Amino acid sequence: MISPYGREYLEKLNRYLEKLPDDERMDAVMEIESHIAEGIASGVPEPVILSRLGDPRKLARAYRSERMNGLKGVRSFKDVLSMIGFYCTAGLLSVMVVPVLAVVAYGFGFCAILIVLAGIIRTFFGVTWINMSIGPGMEIATEYSMLFALVVGGIVGGIAFASWIGLKKYLAFVSERYRRVIPGKQTETTV
C-alpha cells in the first residue's frame, strides 16, 4: 500500500511530466507506481524506494529526454515553430536586455558605494574638493554630507538592486521557456 507521501511523489511526477502526451504521462506514472508497489511488497521500505528513484523533477526530465531521443529528431510543425519563436524573441531580446540590466546593476551598485564613501570622506575628514549639490548654486553643507550621501546612495543602490532582481527574473524566465520549448535538453539551473 502506497503511503500519502508516496502519492505526493507520484503527483509531483505527474505535474513535471505535463508536457508529455496524456497517455505517455499516465504510463510513466503508472510504471513508477507499480515499481513502488512491487518494492513495498518485497519488503523494501517506501522511503528507501523513493530515495532510490530520486527527485521527481529529475525523474520526469529523464522520461522527457528518453521520449525526445525516441523521436529521433522528428518534431511536429508546432514544435519547430515554437523553437523558432523562442530563438527569435528570447535570443535576440537577450542580446539587449542582459547586458543593459547587468551594466545598470553593477554600475549603479558601484556608484552607490562611491557616493557613500564620498559622504564619509566629506563629512568626517572635511574634504571640500568633493562637491555635493542639489543643483546650480545649491551646495550641501559639509555637516549634511553624510545624510545626503546616504539618501542619494540609497536611491542609486535601489536602482542597482531592482536591476539585479530584474536580471535574475529575466534569466529564470528565459531558462524556463527554454526548458518548455526543448524538453530533451534540460539542465538544472539556479539563478
N, C-alpha and C positions, 0 to 999 in steps of 0.2 A: 504494500500500500504506500503510495507516494504521499509524503507529508505536505502541509501547506508551503513549506519552504521550497520543496521540490516543484510544486505547482507554480510558485512565483518565478522560479528559474525558467520553467517552460514558457510562461507568459512573456518574460523578458526576451527569450529567444525568438518567440513568435513576433514580437514587436520589431526586433532587429532584422528579421527576415522580411519585412514589409515590402521590399522592392521585388521579391520573387513572386512569380505567379502563385495564386492561391493553392493550387493542387501541390506544387512543389514545396511551398512553405508548410502545408499541413503534413506532407510526407516526412519532411525533415523533423518537425516537432514530434510526430508520432514515432519516428525512429529513435530519437533521444529518449522519449518517454518509455519506450519498450526497453531500451538499454538500461535505464534507471530501474525499471521494474524487475528485469532479469537479475541485475546486480543485487537488489534487495532480497529477491527470492533465493539467491545463492549465499546469502548471509553477509554480504558486504554492506556496511553502514552507509546510509544515504549521503551523509556529509562527505564521506570518502569518495563516493562515486561522483558527486558534484564537483569536488575539488579536482578530480582527475579530468573531468570534462573542461574545466577552466571557466573563464569569464564567458557568459553567454554572448557578449558582443563579439569576442574573438571567434567563438564557435560559429556564429552567424556569418562572420566575414569569411571563414573557411568554406562554408556552404556556398556563399555567393561566388567566391573565387572558383570553386570547383565547377559551379554551373557555367561561369563565363569561359573557363577552359574547355568545358564540354561543348560549348557552342562553336569552338574553333574559329573565332573571329567573325562568325556570322552575326550581324546585328540588324535589327529592324530599321526601317526608314526613320521611324520616330527616334530611335536611339542615336542614329547618325545626326539627325537634325538637332537633338539635344546637345550632343558633343560640339557640334559646330557653333551653336548658340552660346554655349558656355565659353569656349575659347575666344570667340569674337567679342563677347561682352566682358567677362571677368578678366580674361587675359589682357586685352587692350586697356581696360579701365585700371587694372592693377599697375600698369606701367606709369600711370599718372598718380593714382591715389596713394600707393605705398610710399614712394619717395617723398611726396609732399607731407604726408602725415608724419613720417619719420623725421624729416628735417624740422618741422614745426615742433614736434615733441622734444627732440633732443636739443635743438637750438634754443627754444624758449626755456627749457629746463636749465640749460647752462646760463642763459641770461638772468633767470630768476636768482640763481646762486650769486652771480656777479653783482646784481642790484643790492642784495642783502649785504654782501661784503663791502660794497661801496658805502652803504649806510653805516656799517660798523666803523669803517675807517674814518669817515667824515665826522661821525658823532663822537667817538672815543679818542681819536687822535687829532681832531681839529683840522684836518686837511682841507684847505679851502679850494684847491685846484679841482676837486671833484664837484662839478656843478649839478645841483638838483633844483629843478624849477618846474612849475606847472605850465608856464607859458612865457612869452617875452616879457621881461621886467618883473616876473613874479617868482623870485628866488625863494627857496625854502630855507628858513633859518637853521643854523647848524644844530641847535638843540632838538629840532623836529626831524632831523635827517633820518634817524633810525625808524621812526614811525612811518614816515613817507616811504622809506625803502621797504619796510615790511608790507605796506599796503600794495605798492606797485609790484614788488616781488611776488606777493600772493596772487595778484591778478595774472601776471605773466606765468607763474608756476601753475595756476589753474588752467590756463590755456594749454600749457605743455601736458598736463595730466589728462585733460579732455582729449587731446590729440593722441596720446598714448593709448587711452582706452578705446578710442575710435579705431586706431590701427589694429589693436588686438581683436576687436569685434569684426572688423572687415576681414582680417586673415582667417578668423574662425568661420565666418560666413562662406568665404571662398573655399576653404577646406571642406566644409560640409557639402557645398554644391558639387565639388569635385567628386566626393565620395558617392553622391547620388547619381551623377552622370556616368561615372566609370566604376561600377561596383566591384569589379575584379581587381582593381588597382588601389586598394585601400591601405592606408598607413595610419598608425597611431600617432596623433599629433596633440601636443599640448601647447597652448599659446598663453 
